[in-house]
């Protein structure tokens, strides 16, 4: 019997071809001669979803010796078929069993590097050709289902960019992107500012909780999960300079395949910031995300329709098909239960895998950091200093340290989770969550005092 074609595989192949065309046509020297084998230092934020990893990534990316991505690295893993669910038995977990083709890690690593770069003072300007190509590359990830004309998209971005990018000229990425989105709708693309983190800092703090009233901008398949990121001008150094830079990576779903992350850059020294958050706050944060207009990750409706109490609604059909955040092993068994149980499972499963990787030595050179230390400016500054020292980064080369990184996002309020106090109580008291909380240094018997 002839095997039916895999629509996801065909879509991914088309996106990869488009990205190769954009690279070769518009920025063939974007990598500056660098290759994954040239990367010598990698810093990974290893964390469950909604534990502050986006915020920390933003702060660390503002260091002149840090190379960061526009968003999460897992989008490039998915681009090459890793973490794409095709059945109720699939999840984000990928065993290191030798079945992954050897060419895949190298392909992922090149895409990661193609998106990477270091920040620079705005007065220095930026390579316009590289930035425009980066913008079109980002659109291929955000609108993977739309087979749009890459050359027309670049022309739209070029017009929106206008005189920005000239040496000495101020540049506001969010304002430029708003202009670009207006033109992109004429391609047509389902481009809408409401889908974006236009402030460009912490999506979990910036994306409005409008009550899950906006369906996803895609129907069957997502590469980048909303809220979409706004690409920012960055550049790679020369290969001989790359060894002194630190490549920063963060993707919550990577806790299920950290062995693969380590394999992307075979000559690099890896260090890990293991970021934790108390389960009451993290589970509540996950629930907030599920009920917002973003964080859609996988369409599971074809093989495992959702009927999650508190999320799935007949008048919002996408809530019966779209899973949010990472897809942990065992997820399908909870698709008919309560939202808080799904979120508790996501928090617990991710942290179990992080602890398991630590015990096995996959996550070896690690610094443990608590999200709760970010809630006040003084403690946040101390933690950043500790992380810079651990990563071998000179604090003096951090842009705006103590000003923009600390104050540019709305500080999360302690105990925001109390609005779900009654729903959280039995989940926190459950044996699995309580035992994990204890292992992570949170006393379950004093859970009502957690920040």
N, C-alpha and C positions, 0 to 999 in steps of 0.2 A: 504494500500500500504506500502510495506516494505521500511523503511527509508534507504537511501544509507549511507555507512560508511563515516565518516569525516576523510579524510587523515591527516589533521593537528593533530587531536586528537590522531590518531594512532602513528604518528611520535613522538609527545610529550611524550606519554606513553613509547615508546621505549627508548627515551633519558633519561627519569627519571629512568627507570630500569637500564640503563647502569651506570648512575651516582651513583645509590645506590650500584651497584656491585663494582665500583671503591672505593667508600668510605669504604665499609665493608671489601674489600679484601686488600686494600693498606694503608688506614689511618683511622682505626676505632676510634682512639682517637683524630682526627683532631680538634674536637670541644672542647677538653680539659675539658669535663664535663659541658661546658656552654650551656645554653638554651636561647631562645629569652626572656623568663621572667626575665633573669638575667641582661639584658641590662637596664641601668638606665639613660643614657644620649645619645641623638641623635641630631646631627646637620645636617640639610638638606639644600642643595643649591637649591633654587627654582628659576627657570629661564627658559626663552624661549630658543630654540635651537640657537646656534651660538652667544651666548651672553657672552662667556668666562667662562662657568661653568666647562669645562674640565681643563682649566688652573688653576682656583681657587681650584678645587678639588686636583690637583697635589700638589699645594703649601701647602694646609692644611694637606694632607696625609703625609707630611714629618715631622709631629710632633709625638714625642714618645708616647704621650697619646691619639693619634687618631687611631682608627681602621677604615681602609678603605677597599674598594673592588678593585678588579683588573680593573673593568670597571663600567658600569652603572647597578644599581639595577633592572632596568626594564626588563633586560634579564631574571631574575628569575620570574618576574610576567608573562612574555610571556610563560615561561617554564610551567607554571601552567594554561595557557589558557587565561590569562588576557591581553587584547589589541591585540588579534589575529583577524584580519578583515576577515570576510567571506562573506560580501555583501557590496554594495555601501552605505548602511545605517550605517555600523559600523565605529567606530573611536576609538581613544585612550581614549575618555571620558567614564568613568564608573560611573553611578549614584549610590548613596548610598541608594538603594531602597530595601535592604534585599534579593536580588536574588542571591548574591554571596554565594556559600556554605561556611559554617563557618570554614571548615577545610582548605580552600585555604589560608587565611592569615597566618596561622600557618606554612603551608608547605613552603610558600614563605619566611617567616622569617628564617626558618631553613636553606634554601639554601643560603640566604643572609649571615647568620652567618658563614656558611661553607666556604664561599669565603673571609671572612673578616680576618683582622689581622693588627698588628702594625709593623712599620719598626724597624730595628735594625742596629747597626753598622756592616759593612761587616765582621769585624774581629771576630765577635761572631759566624760566621757560621750560619747554619740553619739545620732544620730537613730535611734530604734528602728525606725520605719516604713521608713526608707531601708534600714537594715541587713537587716531581714527580707526586703524586696523583693530586695535584692542576693543574699541566700542562695537564694531561689527562682529568680532569674535564673541563678545558677551551676548549680543543679540541672538546668535545661533544657539546659545545655551538656554536663553530665556524663552525663546519661541521656537523650540525644536520641531514642533509640528508644522510650522509655517515655512513652506519652501519659497522664501522670498529672494529677491534679486540682491545679491551682496553688493554689487557695484552701485545700484540705486540707493541702498541703505547707507553706503559710505558717503555718497553725494549729499544725502539729507543731513548726516552728521557733520559733514564739512561746512554746509551752509549754517547750521545751528552754532557751530563753533565760532564762526565769524572771525573777528580779530583776536579772540582769546588765544592764549598760548604764546603771544609775542613776548620777547624778553622784557621783563619789568612790568608787564600787564597783569593786573589781578585776575585770578581765575576762580570761579565758583562752579564746581562740578555739578551741583544740584540744579543751578539755574540753566546751565548749558543743557543738561539732560532733559529738563522740562521742554526746552525749545525743540530738542531733537525728537522727543516723543510726539509732539504735535505733527511734525512732518512724517514720522514713521507710520502714523495711522493711515496715511494716504497710500502706502505701499501695496496692499494694506497689511498692517500688523495690529493685533489687539493690544496696542500699547496704551497704558493708562498710568498716570502718576500714582494712583491709589495702590498700585501693585508694588511700589518701590520703597526702599529705605532711603529716602532722599537726603537725610542728614548724614548718612554714611558712617555712623558710629556703631551703636549697638542696636541691631534690629529688634531685639526683644523689648527694648525700652521705647523704641521709636515707632513701631508699627501699631496703628490704632486697633483697639478691640471693638470693632463695629458690630459685632454680634453675628458673624458668619453669614452675612447677607450677600457677599460677592462670591459668585462661583469662580473656580479656577479659570485662568485664561487659556488653559489647555484642556483637551477632552479626554485623551487616553494616556498620554505619557508626559512626564516631567523630567527634565535634566536638572535645572536649577530650581530649588524650592522658593516660593515667595515667602517673605518680601524680597524682591529682586534687589541686587546690589547695583550701585552706580559705579561704572568703571572710572578709575582715577589715573592720572598720568604718573607713570613710574618707569624706570629703566633698569636694565641689568648692567653690571660692571663688565669689564673685560675678563676673560677666563683667568688671567694671572691674578686678578684682584678678587675673584670669587671666593677663594679660600679663606679670606679674612672676613667674609660676610656670613651671617646666620640666616638660613632659610626657615621661616616661621610657617608652621602648618597647623591647621585646626579643622576638624570635622568630627562631630559627635558620633557619627556612625562608624568612624574608624576604630573605635574601641572594640569592634567585632572582627577586625582584620588588621591589627597593628603589625603583624608579621609582614603583611604586604607593604605597608608604609615604609618599613625599614628596608625593604628590598628595592625601593625606588631609586635610592641613591647609595650605591654599593660602597663608595669610598668615603662616606660621611660618618662623622661621630654624631650620635643621636643623644639628645637630652630631652627629658620630659618634665613638663609642669602638670602634675596630676591635680586637677581642680575639683573640689567637692562642694556640695551644698546640702543642707539638712533636708530630709525627705519631705517634710511638711511644705516648705517653700518651693522645692523643686517640683513636687507633684502638682501643687496648685498652679505653678507657672506653666507646666505642661498643659493643664486643663485650660488655662487662659489662652494658650496658643491654639489648641484644638478649636476653641470657640471664637477665634479671631478670623480675619479674612486672609489668612496666609498659612504657611508651613505645610502645605500639601506636598506629599513626597511620592506616594505610590498609588496608582489606580488599581485597587484589588477587587473592584466590583464584578469583573468578568468571572472570577473563580472563587471569591469569598466575600459576598456582599455583607456590608456592615449594618448592624442594628444595635449601635452603642447607645445605651440610655444616657441622655444628657447631651448627645451630639447628633445622632442620626435623626432626620426629620423628613417626612414625606414631602413637605412643601419645599425642601432644599435637597433635591435628589443627589447632588454631589456629596452630601454627607453620608450617603450609603455606598459610595464608591471610593472616596479618597481618604487614604490613611494619612496621618500627620506625623511629622518627625521621623525618627529612626524606626526600623522594622525589626524588632527583636525576635529571637527564636521563641516560639510558642504564642505568637501574637494572635493567630487564627482562633485559638481556643477562647479568647476574650472578646471576640467581635460581636457577641450577643449580650455582653455584660454592661457594667456601668463604666462611665468615662473615668472615674477616679481609680477604678481597678486597672484599666488600661494604662493610665499614667503611672500608677505605682509599679506596675510590671516593667514599664520602660525605664524608670529610674533604677529599679533593683537589678534588672538584667544588665544594663550598661555598667553599673558599678561592680557587679559580680565578675564581668569579663575584664574590667580594669584590674581588679585585685588578683584575678587568675593570671593575667599577663605579668603582673609584678612578681608573683610567686614563681613563675616559670622563667623569669629573666628576660622576657620579651621587652618589658618596660623596666630597664635596669637603673640607669643613671637618672634618678627622679627627685623632684622637689615637690612636696605636698603643700598645697595652698587652699585655704578656705574662702569661698565666695563671701562669707560673712565679713571678712576683713576688708572688703571693698566698700562697705556701707558708709564709712566715714573717710573724709579726705586725708586725715593724718595717718590712719592705719593703711589706707590704700597706697600712700606715698612710701611707707615703710615696706610694704609687700613688693612694690615695684622695684625698690632698691635691692631687696633680697633676690628677686628674680633676675635682675640685671647682673648681680654678682655671680649667681649660679650659672648663668648663660655665658659669662665672660664678656659682657657688654659694658662699655664705658657709660655710666649714667650721664655724663656731660654731653654726650652725643644724642640724647633723647630730645626730640623737638617738643618744645612747650611743656616739658615736664613740670608738674605742679600747677599748670594753668589749664590749657586746652584739654589734655587727656583726662584730668581729674574733674573739670567743671563743664566740659562740653556736652555731656549727656545728663539727663535728669537723674539724680541719684535715686536708686531704688529705695522704696520705703521699707523699713523693718516690719516684719509680721504682716505683710500684705496677705499672707495665706489665711489669716484669721476669718476672712469672709467665708471660708469653707471649713471652719473648725469642726463642725459636727460630722461632715462627710469624711474629713481626714482622720479623725480620731481612731476609728476601727482599722484603717489602713496602716497607720503608724504603729498601732499596737500589735499588728499581725507579726507572727514569728519571723517571717522572712525579712521584712522591712526593719523591724526592731533589731534583729541580729546584725544586719548590714550597717545600720545607723551606729550601733555600738562599735563595730569594727572601724568605722570611719571617724570615730571620736565624738559622736553625738549621743548624749545620754537619753534614751527613750523615756525614762521615768520623769524627765524634766522637759518633755517636748514642748509644753506650752510656753516655755521661756525661749525657745529657739527664735532667732531673728528671721 
